[in-house]
Amino acid sequence: MKFLVRERILGIGDDYWIEDEHGRKAFLVDGKAMRLRDTFELKDPQGRVVIDIRQKMLALRDTMVIERDGEPLATIRRKRLSLLRNHYRVALADGSELDVSGKILDREFVVEYDGELLAHVSRRWLRVRETYGVDVVREDADPGLLIAVAVCVIHLAEKERGVG
């Protein structure tokens, strides 16, 4: 299942739609401006919050937390001992982990679980500027979670580089 993400250039505080492969609105990324910490909501087309994404305040390294219905779903941070600068670990609430690696700022990276590809994020398929695709390759994967992971790692990479 493929999704098309059309980012806003100005960063946090901007809202943008994510469309499915048929051009239908699937999720709205609602950036909450004027907050002490970076906060996003992933909403369905009817405006219901599907996933909350927020910056963890008292952390030694930049960390984002993903929640669903007020319950922790995942915590994302850059891998500490990684030779690759663009390598992130997603600790899921059930104790398992996802691995995110690639060229995050170029929007060319993968999300894997135990070496198995879950999603591929890429700009290569598209010609529209500030747009990238999220291809969820496993049918049993949670598209909302994987899109939230992509939003988080891009935000963290941009923040680290001083882009966002």
N, C-alpha and C positions, 0 to 999 in steps of 0.2 A: 504494500500500500504506500503510495507516494503522496507527499504533502509539499506544497509550495509556500515558502515563507518570504514575504515581502517586507524587509526591514525598513525602518525609518532611520534616516541618517542622523538625526539629532539625539538618539539614545533614549535614556530612561525618561519616563513621563509620556512618551509617545505610545500610542496604541497601534497595533497592526494585526491584520487578519492572516490566518494560515488557511489555505484552501486545499481540498483533497485533489486527487488526480483528475477529477471530472469538473473542476472549477467551482465546486460548492464550498461555501464557508464552513470550516470544520472547527476552528478555534480562534478566539481573540486573545492576543497577548496584551494585557492591560497593565502598562507601566504606571506605578503609583509615584508621582512626583511629590516633592515637598515632604518627604519622610526622612527621619534620621538615618534609616538604613534603606538599601536598595530593596524594593518590593515589586513583585509582578503577580498578576493573577492570570491563569489560563482559564478562559470561559468558553462554554459551548455557544452555538449560534443563538440560543434563547437567552443568553446573558447569565446563565448559572455558572458559578465558580466551580471548576472541575479540579483545579490544582492551585495551591498557593505556593509562591516561591519567594523566599526572603533571605537576606543576608544575615548570617549568624553574627551577633554583636561581639561577644566576648570570646573571640577565637584568635589564636596566635597567627594563623594564616587565613587569608580570605576564604570564607566558606559560605556556601549557599545551602539552604534547607528547603526541601520540597515536602509539602504536606497535602493530604487529601482528607477532607472532612475533619480537619483539626488534628488528625493523627499523622505523625512523622512517616514519610514514605522513603526519603533518601537524603543523604548528606553528600555534598560534592566539594572536593578540594583538589588542588594540584598535588600530584604525587611528590613527596618530599625528596626521595632519592632516585629521581629519574634523570637520565642523561638527556632525554628529550624534554624540552621546555614545555611542549604542548602535550602533556600527558596527565590525565585527571582520573581520580578514583571516585566512584559513586558507591557509597556504602548504603545498601538497602536496609530497611527496618527489620527484615527477616534474617539479617546477618550475612547475606550473600553480597557480592560486589560486581559492579560493572566496570569495565575499563574503557576509557575514552582516549584515543590517540590520533595524531595526525596534525595537519596544519589548521589549527582552530581559526586563526584570524583570516585565513584564506577560504574558510568554510569548506575544507576538504578533510574530513575525519570520519572515524568509525566508532560505533559503540558495540562492545563485545561482552559476552558473558561466558566465562570459562573457555575462552578462545573461539567461541562461536559468534559469528556476526549477527547482531540484532538489527542494527540500522546503519545506513551509510548517508552521510551528509555531504552534499556536493553542490558546487556552482556550475560544474562542467556541463550539465545537461541543459543549462538555461542561458539565454542571451540577455536577459533583462538585468540591468544594474541593481545592486542592493537586494538581490533575490537569490535564494538557495533552496535546494530540495532536501527533504528528509525522506529517505526510502526505508520504510520499516519492512525488513525482509522476512521476519518470522511472523506467521499468522497469529500465534498465541502471545505475541509481545503486546505490551500496553502502549499504544501510540501516544497517548497524553503524557505518560511518564517519559518516553523517549524524546518527545518534542521539548518537554520541560528541561530535560538533561541538556539538550542542544542549546536552548536559550541560556541556561546557567553557565555552561563552559565558555560560550562565546562572551558572555558578560564578564566572567572572571578573567579571561585572557585579555579582553580589551582594557579592563581596569588595571591589570598588571602592567600592560604596555603603555598605559596613559592615553589610550585611544578614546574610551567612552567617557 
